[in-house]
Amino acid sequence: MAKLSIDETRENPWARYDIGQAVAHLSIPAQHDGLHTHQMGRFDDAARQRLARSAWPTE
């Protein structure tokens, strides 16, 4: 989790860099342990919701 703001008026300019470095450094031991990793630059939550509704209808 990254703290995206310093306070209510200023964005933390290093937050996105920090989270990227954290993920990168966690990926190395994960790969060593036999896990496969792939960082994603964008996530389409609306597409995920549509897929979930079609795969698991509630009605």
Buried (B, 14 or more C-beta within 10 A) or exposed (E): EEEEEEEEEEEBEEBEEEBEEEEEEEBEEEEEEEEEEEEEEEEEEEEEEEEEEEEEEEE
